[in-house]
Amino acid sequence: MDIKNISNAMDNMPMGDGSAFAEINIGPAKHEEFLNAHYKKVALVLTLIVLAIAGWIIYTGVKQSTEEAASALLVSAMPGAYDDAKGLNSEILARVISEYPETKAAISASYLQGLALWEAGRENDGITHLENFIAVAPTPEWKNQASITLACHYMNSNQAEKAGKLFQAVVDSADPVYAAFAAMSLGDIARAQGNQQAAADAYRSLKDNHPKSSFTSDANIGYPQRELLLNIQNPKNLDTKVEQ
C-alpha cells in the first residue's frame, strides 16, 4: 500500500464517539508513582540536604568569625599595639595559639614566638623554637620564611655554615618569594669567605633563575652591586665568569 492509499483509508475511517479511548487506563506518570511510593524517603533526603547546606553556612560563618577573632588578638600582640608596647607580646601570642589553635593566626603566632624569644634575650630558645617550627611547618611557604629568618639570625651571629645550609634549602625549593634572596645570600657568604668563584656562581644563579626579582635588578641591594664588588675584588676574570 502506497502513501496515497494510506491517506484515503485514514480519511474514510469511522471516528466513533471516543468511548474506546476512555476505556484506556493511562494512570499516573512514572515519576509520580515513584514519589507516591517513596515520598517519605524523598522528603527525608531533601530535608537532610537542606540541613547540610544550612549547617555548612553556619560552620563557614563561625569559622570566619573565629579567624577574625584570632587575627584581632594576634594584632594586639604586635609592637605598637599599645602605647607602651615596644616588642612582641609573648603572652598574647601564647593565647592566640591556645584559644584559636586551628586558625591561620595561630601559625603566625607560633612563628613570631621565636622572634619574641630573641627579643627577650633568650637566643638559644628562639633558635630551638624556629628549628622546631621549620620541622613541622604547615606549608612550604612558612618553612621557607622561617628558614630565611633563622638563616639571617645565624648570619648576624657569625654562623655562616649554619646559615648557608638553610639558604641552600630555600634555593633548592625554588620558592618564588625567598629563593632569590637566598641565592644572593649564598653568594655573599662565599665572597666573605674568599671563595670568589662560588660567589660568582651563586650570583649568576640569582640572575639566571630569578630575572624579575628586585634582588636581580636593584642596583643598590641586588645583583649589579654584587657584580661590582666581585669585579673590584678580582678584576682580572670574574667579570666574564659572572656574565657567562
C-alpha positions as CSV (number, residue, x, y, z in Angstrom):
1,M,0.0,0.0,0.0
2,D,1.4,3.3,-1.0
3,I,1.2,6.7,0.8
4,K,-1.9,7.7,-1.2
5,N,-3.9,4.6,-0.3
6,I,-3.0,5.0,3.4
7,S,-4.2,8.6,3.3
8,N,-7.5,7.6,1.8
9,A,-8.0,4.8,4.3
10,M,-7.5,7.2,7.2
11,D,-9.9,9.7,5.7
12,N,-12.7,7.1,5.5
13,M,-12.1,5.6,9.0
14,P,-15.1,6.0,11.3
15,M,-14.1,8.0,14.4
16,G,-17.0,6.8,16.7
17,D,-17.8,8.6,19.9
18,G,-14.4,8.3,21.6
19,S,-15.6,5.7,24.1
20,A,-12.8,3.3,23.1
21,F,-10.2,5.8,24.2
22,A,-12.0,6.4,27.5
23,E,-11.6,2.7,28.3
24,I,-7.7,3.0,28.2
25,N,-6.3,3.5,31.8
26,I,-3.4,5.9,31.3
27,G,-2.6,6.2,35.1
28,P,-0.1,8.5,36.8
29,A,3.2,9.2,35.3
30,K,6.1,7.0,36.3
31,H,7.8,9.7,38.4
32,E,4.5,10.4,40.2
33,E,4.3,6.7,41.1
34,F,7.8,6.8,42.4
35,L,7.0,9.9,44.5
36,N,3.8,8.4,45.9
37,A,5.6,5.2,46.9
38,H,8.7,6.8,48.2
39,Y,7.5,10.2,49.3
40,K,8.7,9.9,52.9
41,K,12.2,8.8,51.8
42,V,12.4,11.6,49.2
43,A,11.2,14.1,51.8
44,L,13.8,12.9,54.3
45,V,16.6,13.1,51.8
46,L,15.6,16.6,50.8
47,T,15.4,17.6,54.5
48,L,18.9,16.2,55.1
49,I,20.2,18.1,52.1
50,V,18.7,21.4,53.4
51,L,20.1,20.8,56.9
52,A,23.5,20.0,55.4
53,I,23.6,23.2,53.4
54,A,22.4,25.2,56.5
55,G,25.0,23.6,58.6
56,W,27.7,24.4,56.2
57,I,26.7,28.0,56.1
58,I,26.7,28.2,59.8
59,Y,30.1,26.4,60.0
60,T,31.6,28.8,57.4
61,G,30.3,31.8,59.3
62,V,31.6,30.5,62.6
63,K,35.0,29.7,61.1
64,Q,35.3,33.1,59.5
65,S,34.3,34.7,62.8
66,T,36.9,32.6,64.6
67,E,39.6,33.6,62.2
68,E,38.7,37.3,62.6
69,A,38.8,37.0,66.4
70,A,42.1,35.2,66.3
71,S,43.6,37.8,63.9
72,A,42.4,40.6,66.1
73,L,44.1,39.0,69.1
74,L,47.3,38.5,67.1
75,V,47.4,42.1,66.1
76,S,47.2,43.2,69.7
77,A,50.5,41.2,70.3
78,M,52.4,43.3,67.8
79,P,54.8,46.1,68.7
80,G,52.9,49.4,68.9
81,A,49.6,47.8,69.5
82,Y,49.5,49.8,72.8
83,D,51.4,52.9,73.8
84,D,53.8,51.1,75.9
85,A,54.3,48.1,73.6
86,K,57.9,48.0,72.5
87,G,58.1,44.5,71.3
88,L,56.1,41.3,70.6
89,N,53.9,40.3,73.5
90,S,54.7,36.7,74.1
91,E,51.8,36.2,76.5
92,I,49.2,37.2,73.8
93,L,51.0,35.1,71.2
94,A,50.6,32.1,73.5
95,R,46.9,33.0,74.0
96,V,46.3,33.0,70.2
97,I,47.8,29.5,70.0
98,S,45.9,28.1,72.9
99,E,42.5,29.8,72.3
100,Y,42.5,29.5,68.4
101,P,44.7,26.5,67.7
102,E,43.2,25.7,64.2
103,T,43.5,29.2,62.8
104,K,46.0,30.8,60.4
105,A,46.7,33.4,63.2
106,A,47.9,30.6,65.4
107,I,50.5,29.6,62.8
108,S,51.7,33.2,62.6
109,A,51.8,33.4,66.4
110,S,53.9,30.3,66.6
111,Y,56.4,31.7,64.1
112,L,56.5,35.0,66.0
113,Q,57.2,33.3,69.3
114,G,60.7,32.6,68.1
115,L,61.3,36.3,67.4
116,A,59.8,37.2,70.8
117,L,62.3,34.9,72.5
118,W,65.1,36.6,70.8
119,E,63.8,40.0,71.8
120,A,63.7,38.7,75.4
121,G,67.4,37.8,75.2
122,R,66.7,34.0,75.0
123,E,68.7,33.4,71.9
124,N,69.1,29.6,72.1
125,D,65.4,29.2,73.0
126,G,64.5,31.3,70.0
127,I,66.7,29.2,67.7
128,T,65.3,26.0,69.0
129,H,61.8,27.2,68.6
130,L,62.3,28.2,65.0
131,E,64.1,25.0,64.2
132,N,61.1,23.1,65.6
133,F,58.7,25.3,63.6
134,I,60.6,24.6,60.4
135,A,60.5,20.9,61.0
136,V,56.6,20.9,61.3
137,A,55.8,23.9,59.2
138,P,52.3,23.6,57.7
139,T,53.3,24.8,54.2
140,P,56.5,25.2,52.2
141,E,56.0,29.0,52.3
142,W,56.0,29.0,56.0
143,K,59.0,26.7,56.1
144,N,61.0,28.9,53.8
145,Q,60.0,32.1,55.6
146,A,61.2,30.7,58.9
147,S,64.3,29.3,57.3
148,I,65.2,32.7,55.9
149,T,64.6,34.3,59.3
150,L,66.8,31.8,61.1
151,A,69.5,31.9,58.5
152,C,69.7,35.7,58.8
153,H,70.0,35.3,62.6
154,Y,72.8,32.9,62.1
155,M,74.5,35.4,59.7
156,N,74.3,38.1,62.3
157,S,75.8,35.7,64.8
158,N,78.7,34.8,62.5
159,Q,77.5,31.3,62.0
160,A,77.8,31.3,58.2
161,E,77.9,27.5,57.8
162,K,74.5,27.0,59.5
163,A,73.1,30.0,57.6
164,G,74.4,28.5,54.3
165,K,72.6,25.2,54.8
166,L,69.3,27.0,55.4
167,F,69.8,29.3,52.4
168,Q,70.7,26.4,50.2
169,A,67.5,24.5,51.2
170,V,65.4,27.6,50.2
171,V,67.2,27.9,46.9
172,D,66.6,24.2,46.2
173,S,62.8,24.7,47.0
174,A,62.6,27.2,44.1
175,D,60.4,29.4,46.3
176,P,59.1,32.3,44.2
177,V,59.4,34.7,47.1
178,Y,62.5,33.7,49.0
179,A,64.8,31.8,46.7
180,A,66.3,34.9,45.0
181,F,67.3,36.4,48.4
182,A,68.7,33.0,49.5
183,A,70.8,32.7,46.3
184,M,72.2,36.2,46.8
185,S,73.0,35.4,50.4
186,L,74.9,32.3,49.4
187,G,77.0,34.5,47.1
188,D,77.6,36.9,50.0
189,I,78.8,34.0,52.3
190,A,81.1,32.7,49.6
191,R,82.5,36.2,48.9
192,A,83.1,36.8,52.6
193,Q,85.0,33.5,52.8
194,G,87.2,34.5,49.9
195,N,85.7,31.9,47.5
196,Q,85.2,34.2,44.6
197,Q,84.2,31.5,42.1
198,A,81.5,30.1,44.3
199,A,80.2,33.7,44.9
200,A,80.2,34.3,41.1
201,D,78.2,31.1,40.6
202,A,75.7,32.0,43.2
203,Y,75.2,35.5,41.8
204,R,74.8,34.1,38.3
205,S,72.2,31.7,39.7
206,L,70.4,34.7,41.1
207,K,70.4,36.5,37.7
208,D,69.6,33.5,35.6
209,N,66.9,31.9,37.7
210,H,65.2,35.0,39.1
211,P,65.4,37.7,36.3
212,K,62.3,39.5,37.6
213,S,63.3,39.7,41.2
214,S,64.3,43.0,42.7
215,F,67.4,41.3,44.1
216,T,68.4,40.8,40.5
217,S,67.6,44.3,39.2
218,D,68.0,46.7,42.1
219,A,71.4,48.5,41.7
220,N,71.6,49.3,45.4
221,I,70.9,45.9,47.0
222,G,70.9,43.3,44.3
223,Y,72.9,41.7,41.5
224,P,74.5,44.8,40.0
225,Q,76.1,45.7,43.3
226,R,77.3,42.2,43.9
227,E,78.8,42.1,40.4
228,L,80.6,45.3,41.1
229,L,82.1,44.1,44.3
230,L,83.3,40.9,42.7
231,N,85.0,42.8,39.9
232,I,86.7,45.1,42.4
233,Q,88.0,42.1,44.4
234,N,89.1,40.2,41.3
235,P,89.1,42.4,38.3
236,K,91.0,40.0,36.0
237,N,88.5,37.3,35.3
238,L,85.4,37.4,37.4
239,D,83.5,39.9,35.3
240,T,83.4,37.4,32.4
241,K,82.6,34.5,34.6
242,V,79.6,36.2,36.1
243,E,78.3,37.1,32.7
244,Q,78.7,33.6,31.2
